[in-house]
Amino acid sequence: MPHADVSPEVRGSARRMRNSMTEAEVKLWNELRAHRLMGLGFRRQVPIAGYIVDFACAGHRLIVEVDGSQHAGAEQADYDRRRTQCLEARGWTVLRFWNDDVLRGIDNVCEHIVRVIGKGAFE
């Protein structure tokens, strides 16, 4: 992924977030890391367009977000919607999953990611 100008503050925040991932983020990262999911290359806690996204596959311009209950409120949902619009305007596709979806159905989450990318059926 080409490196854009990222402020030291944002870079530091991304680093801190990588060191304090939620249980659901860790579970999904264990499926995505090291090209484990269909050979796809993902990075975690990546600064893009002024935001830090949970996971990004630059080769397919795909962002995967894992949301906890704090994202259920109206104010946060509106922020997330504007954030998604900004990222999509820059050519990214954004997928959102609830923590519970990841913790209880990681295979379904991975199947959906693969389906969106268009790699065919998950094996």
C-alpha positions in Angstrom: 0.0 0.0 0.0 1.5 3.4 -0.9 2.3 5.4 2.1 0.5 8.8 2.3 1.6 11.6 4.6 0.4 10.5 8.0 1.0 12.7 11.0 3.1 11.3 13.8 0.0 11.6 16.1 -2.1 9.4 13.8 0.7 6.9 13.3 1.2 6.7 17.1 -2.6 6.2 17.6 -2.6 3.4 15.0 0.3 1.7 16.8 -1.4 2.0 20.2 -4.6 0.5 18.6 -2.6 -2.4 17.2 -1.4 -3.1 20.7 -4.9 -3.0 22.3 -7.2 -4.8 19.9 -10.5 -6.1 21.1 -11.2 -9.8 21.4 -13.2 -9.7 18.2 -10.5 -7.9 16.3 -7.9 -10.4 17.5 -10.1 -13.3 16.3 -10.6 -11.8 12.9 -6.9 -10.8 12.6 -5.9 -14.4 13.3 -7.9 -15.4 10.2 -6.7 -12.5 8.0 -3.0 -12.2 8.9 -0.2 -13.7 6.9 -2.4 -14.1 3.8 -4.3 -16.9 5.6 -7.7 -16.0 4.0 -7.5 -17.0 0.3 -4.0 -15.5 0.0 -5.4 -12.0 0.5 -3.0 -9.4 2.0 -4.6 -7.5 4.9 -3.0 -4.9 7.3 -4.5 -3.9 10.6 -5.2 -0.5 12.1 -4.3 1.4 8.9 -4.5 5.2 8.6 -6.5 6.0 5.4 -8.0 9.4 4.6 -7.5 10.7 8.1 -9.2 7.7 9.7 -7.7 4.6 11.3 -9.5 1.6 9.8 -9.5 -1.8 11.6 -8.4 -3.9 8.6 -7.5 -3.0 5.0 -6.8 -5.1 1.9 -5.2 -2.6 -0.4 -5.1 -5.0 -3.4 -8.9 -5.0 -3.5 -9.5 -1.6 -1.8 -11.5 -3.3 0.9 -11.8 -2.1 4.5 -13.2 -4.3 7.2 -14.5 -2.7 10.4 -15.4 -4.6 13.6 -17.9 -2.6 15.7 -18.8 -3.0 19.4 -21.9 -1.8 21.1 -20.6 1.8 21.2 -21.5 2.0 17.5 -25.2 1.3 18.1 -26.0 4.9 19.3 -27.5 7.4 16.8 -24.6 9.8 17.1 -21.9 7.2 16.5 -24.0 5.6 13.7 -24.1 9.0 11.9 -20.4 9.4 12.3 -19.8 5.9 11.0 -22.0 6.7 8.0 -20.1 9.9 7.1 -16.8 8.0 7.6 -17.9 5.2 5.3 -19.0 7.7 2.7 -15.6 9.5 2.8 -13.8 6.2 2.4 -16.1 5.0 -0.4 -15.6 8.3 -2.2 -11.9 7.4 -2.3 -12.6 4.1 -4.0 -12.7 1.8 -0.9 -15.5 -0.7 -0.1 -16.3 -0.8 3.6 -17.7 -3.9 5.3 -18.9 -3.7 8.9 -19.4 -6.6 11.3 -20.6 -6.5 14.9 -18.2 -8.0 17.5 -20.8 -10.7 18.2 -20.8 -11.7 14.4 -17.0 -12.2 14.6 -17.0 -14.0 17.9 -19.8 -16.4 17.2 -19.6 -16.8 13.4 -16.1 -16.1 12.2 -16.5 -18.5 9.2 -19.6 -16.6 8.0 -17.6 -13.3 8.3 -14.7 -14.7 6.3 -17.1 -16.2 3.7 -18.7 -12.8 3.3 -15.3 -11.0 2.9 -14.3 -13.5 0.2 -17.7 -13.2 -1.6 -17.4 -9.4 -1.7 -13.9 -9.6 -3.1 -15.2 -12.0 -5.7 -12.8 -14.8 -5.1 -15.6 -17.4 -5.3 -16.8 -19.8 -2.7 -14.9 -20.0 0.6 -13.2 -23.3 1.2 
